Amino acid sequence: MTALTIILAVVLVLVAAFIGLILVGNRISDRTYKPTVSEMIRHLEDCKAGRMSRGQYDEFSCVRIAYDPRLDAIRQKFNDITDDPQNIEGNFSETDQTALNDAGKNKIEALIDELRQLDTSRA
């Protein structure tokens, strides 16, 4: 074997290893946050009742749901609701990270209904 062949083989192995690491890392990161429909409903009910903690809010609002685009679309709608000043009333606290008014709570209830529809369509 010539030196060029050895160098090409080493480069090929390194590229394959790099691609493998990227694929494994991507697969692991996609498994980071996989809430079920019932877990999402519980989070939204906590939000509506004013019981959503900061950690719960951060996880639910910030972490993409990679395995199910329908659930991630609902998470994004949640963000739209909680980011809209017209849906906010009062101040945020450790136990209530959303401080929604009645209009915001009604929109959250619509998301809960949408999740229930998704859950029954899977059965």
Secondary structure as GFF3:
##gff-version 3
##sequence-region A 1 123
A	DSSP	alpha_helix	3	30	.	.	.	ID=ss1
A	DSSP	alpha_helix	37	49	.	.	.	ID=ss2
A	DSSP	alpha_helix	54	62	.	.	.	ID=ss3
A	DSSP	alpha_helix	69	83	.	.	.	ID=ss4
A	DSSP	three_ten_helix	85	87	.	.	.	ID=ss5
A	DSSP	alpha_helix	102	122	.	.	.	ID=ss6
###
